[in-house]
Amino acid sequence: MLAGIVRRVGRRLLASLPALLGVVVVTFTLMRVLPGDPAVFFASGPSAGREEIEELRHSMGLDKPIPVQLVRYLGEIVRGDFGRSMTTGQRVVQDIRNRLPASLELTVTALFIALLLSLPLGMVAALRPGSMVDHAVRLLCTLGVCMPTFVSGLLLIYAFYYLLGWAPDPTARIDIFASPPPDITGFYLIDFAITGDSEGWWAAFRQLLLPAVTMALFVLAPLARMTRASMLAVLGSDFIRTAHAMGLSRFRVIVTYALRNALLPVLTIMGIVFSTMLGANVLVEKVFSWPGVASYALDALLASDYAPVQAFVLLMAAIFVLVNVIIDILYGIADPRVSVA
């Protein structure tokens, strides 16, 4: 079993290399053909002298043909060098290493909240199709899809921070007057738990809750609707009617048999949703001043800073591949009939 999983993971990773190479080439080319000259931007603006601009273009390698720049960039990627950010002045790898845990912590927490809400809502709606509960769930899903994340985020800030005073000041990952935990994993909740700082953990959790709920509301709809549709299909199957005829309890039939078989399409949507959330949570990060990789890439894009944007796109593509591999493994766990060899 374990050997089969390792072989499948290895084949999937090897098969994804051409796709990752295509992502690198396309992103690199687009960044070079888009309007704007980063040398002008970073050479103290349009008032900079021509010699200063040309010197900066030479130091950035922008004076060479695009194919030559691409080959050079591919060689740097192989060595693990993604360049230096002209905006922050640091290596891009270091910037991403500092910011990626913040984005992952926010995304994973939001997905966990969305699953806690969507799975029961989808199950209840499927068990009572056409009822008021079913209509209420579908209305909630429609509102979640129609309302942009920055609007729901601003509304939550207005309600829970400004009016009620329950939420902390929406600035960064922790209150400005509190001390961050030691940098062990980069995940504040885990680092505070490792050091045994319960007050710091609670402060970080309160700071994380509102942006996570904002993201969870946006992805609640596809997860709940897929759970409902999959449960309806499974509940009408012959093996479910046979289980009822054998006298099994309703709870066991629904949870053990129906839900487990209905999880396969939900797992697929969950993988797509997670990858989308990680790359598209820039609005939430901006609204809540969250120091994640998405806001970092957006700031770099606005400044025509090539290296961070290229590294961000490649990172998202690599995470998408890894998430799909994990979903394949979970498929085999949820349904042993699915081969993992």
N, C-alpha and C positions, 0 to 999 in steps of 0.2 A: 504493500500500500504506500509506504513512505517513499520507496524507490520510484514507484509510478508517478507520485506527485512531483518528485524532484526532476524526473525526465520531462514531464509535461511543462513544468515551469521553465526549464532550460530551453525547450523547443520554442515556447512562446516568447521568451526574451530574445532568442536569436532571430525569430521571425519578425520581431518588432524593430530590429536595427535599421532596415531600409526605410521604414516609416519615420523613425527618428532622424535619420539622415536627411530625408525629404523636408522635414520640419525645419531643420537647421538651414538648409539651402534656401528654402522659400522665405523664411524670416530674415535671413541675412540679406537676400536680394531686395526684399521690400524695404528694409530699413535704409538701404543705399539709394533707392530710387524715389523715396518720398521727398517732398519739398522740404527745404531747410538744410542748412549747413551747420553741423555741430561745432565746427571750428570757429565760425563767426559767433555763435552763441557763447562759447566758453572763453573767447578772446576779448572779454570785457565789452561785448555787444557790437553793434554795427559801427561804432566810432573807432574801433581798433584799426591799427594800420595794416596794410596789405602784407608787409613782411612778417608781422606777428601772426597773422592768420595763416600764412603759408607755412611758417615754422610749426605751428600747432597741427596743421593738416599733415605735415611730414611725420611729426611725433606720433600721431594717431594712425598713421598708415593710410590716410585717405587720399594721398596723392598717387597711389598705385591703381592699376586697373582692377575692376571688381573681381574677376577670376583669381587674380593674384592675392587679393585680400581674403577671398574665400578659402583658398588653399592654406593660407597662413592661419586663418581662424580655426579651420578643422584640425590643424596640427596642434594648436594651443588647447583645443578641447580634449584631444587625446591625452595631453599631459595634465589635464585637470585645471587648466588656466582659462577662465572665462573673461579675462580682462579686468580693467579697473574702471570703476564708475567715476565719471568726471563730475557728477553732482556731489557725491559724498567724499570723493578722494580716496576711498578704500577699495580693496579687491572685491569683485562682485561675489565671489564665493563666500567671503566673510560677511558681507551684507546679507546675503540670503541665509546663511547659517544663523545670523542673529534674528532674522525676521520670520523665517519659515515656521519655527515652533509656535509663534503667536497665531499665524494663519491656521495651522493644523489644529491647535487647541480650540480655536473658535469654530472651525468647520466641524470637527468631530463632536463637540458639545452640541452644536446646532442640529447635526444629523441624529444624535442620540435623542434629543428632545422631540424632533420630528417623528422618529420611529415610535417613541412612547405614546405619541398622540395619534399617529396615522394608523397604526396596526389595530388598536381597539376600535377606532372610529370606522375603519373599513370593514372590520368583522361585524360590528353592530349593524351597519348599513346593509351588509349582505344577508344577515340573518332576518332582517325585516324589510325586504325590498318594497318600495312604494309607500312606506309609512312616513309619518312626520319626521321620525329620526333619520330616515334615509334622505329626505328632502333637506333637512337641516345640515347633514354632513355634506351634501353636494353644494349647498349654498356657501358653507364655510370654505370649501375647496375653491369655489369660483371667486370668492373674495380674496383668498390667498394668492391666486394667480393674477387677478386684475390689479391689485394694489402693488405699486413698485416698492422695492425694499427700502429706498431712502424715505418714502412717504410714511410707511409703517414705522420705520426707525424714529423719525421725527415725532410722530404721534405718541409712540411709547415714551420717548424722552419727555415730551410735554406732560403726559399723564402721570408717569411714575417718578420723574425727577422734579419737574417744575411745580405741578399741582399737589401731589401727594407727599413728595419728599422721601419716598421709599428707596429709590435707586440712588447710587452715588453719582458724583459728577462724571459725565461720559467723556473722560479724557484719558486715553491710553489704557494699559493693562492693569494699572493699580493706581491708587490715589497718589497725588503728587507729594503728599506729606508722609507717605509710607515708604518703607525700604523694600526693594525687590529681594527675592530669595537668592541664595547662592546659585550660580549658573552650573547646575548639574546636568539636567536634560534640556533646559530651555522652556519647558512647560511649567508655568507658575504653579498650577495646582499640584503637580507631581513633586516639584522641588520643595514647596512648602510642606507637603505631606512627609517627604523624606526627612526634612529637618525637624519635624514635629512642631511646627509653628502653626497652631490652630487659628490664631487671630489673623495671621497673614493669609492663610488658606481661605478663610471666610471673606476677607477683604477682596482677594483676587476673584473668588467665585461671584461675589456681588457685582464686581466690575464686569465680569464675563457674561452674566446672565442676560442682560438686556440686549446686547448685540446678538447673542446666540438665539434668543427667542425671535428676534427680527428675521434672522436667516431661516429659522425653522418654520415660520409662518409661510415663507415663500415656497419652500419645498414640501410643505405638508400636503398640498393638493395632489401632485402626481403620485406620491406614496399611498395616500388614502384611497384614491380612485383605482389604482392598480390592485391594492389589497381587496377592495370591494369586488372588482370585476373577476379577479382570480378566485376569490372565495365563492362567488356565485357559480362559476364554472365547476368548481370542485364539489360543491354541495349538491349539484345535480347529477353527479357520477353514480355509477352502479355500485361501486364499493362502499360509498357512503350509505346508500339505501340498505345494502347488505349488513353493514355494521349496526344500523338501527334495528334491523330485523333480528339480529342476534342478541338483542337486549342490552347492548352496551350503553353506558350512561351518555347523556347528551354532551356533557362537558368533555368526556374522553373522545367522543367522535369528532367534536369540533376542534379541540386543541391538538390531539394526537394525530388524527388522520387528515382532517380537512385543512387545518392551518399549515401543517408541514408540507403538504402537496401544493398549497397555494403560495408558498414562499418563493418558489423558483422564479416566477416573473417579477416578484417584488425585489429579489436580489439583483436582477438585471437592472431594474430602475434605480435601485439604491447605488449601484456602482456608477451609473451615469450621473445621478444627482450629486454624488460626492465630488466627482471630478469637476462638474460644473460649478458647484459651490466654491471650491477652492480657487478657481480662476476668476469667478464672477462676483466675488464678495467685496469688490473694490468700493462699491457705494456704501456698504455697511462699515468698512474700515474708515472711510472718509467721514461719515456721519459721527462715528464714535471715536475718532482719532486713534484708531487701532493700528499699531505699527506692524502691519503684515506685509507680505511680499506683493500682494496685488496693488496696494497703494504705492509701494516702492517702485513697481514697474510703471504705474501711471505717471508718477512724478518724473521718472526717467524719460518716458515717451514725450511728455510735454516739453522737456528740455533737450530733445533730440540726442539723448544719451544712449548710444547704441547698445553697449555691452549689457547693461541690466535687462533691457527688453528682450534681447536674444536669449539670455540665460533663463529668464522667466518663462518664455514660451517653451524652451526645451525642457525645463523642469516640469511644466504642466503636462507636456506630452509623456514624459517618463512616468509621472505619477499616474496618468491615465492607463498606461500599460500595466503598471504594478497593480492597480485596482482591479483591472480586468483579470489578471492572473489570480488574485485573491478571490474574486467572485467565482472563478472556475473551481477553486478548491472548496469554497462553501457550497457550490452546487453538489459536489460529491458527498459532502457531509449531510446536506438536507435530503438528498435522494441518492441512496447507494446504487441505484440503477445507472446513474451517470458515471461513466468511466473517467478516471483521472490518470490513466496510464498513457 
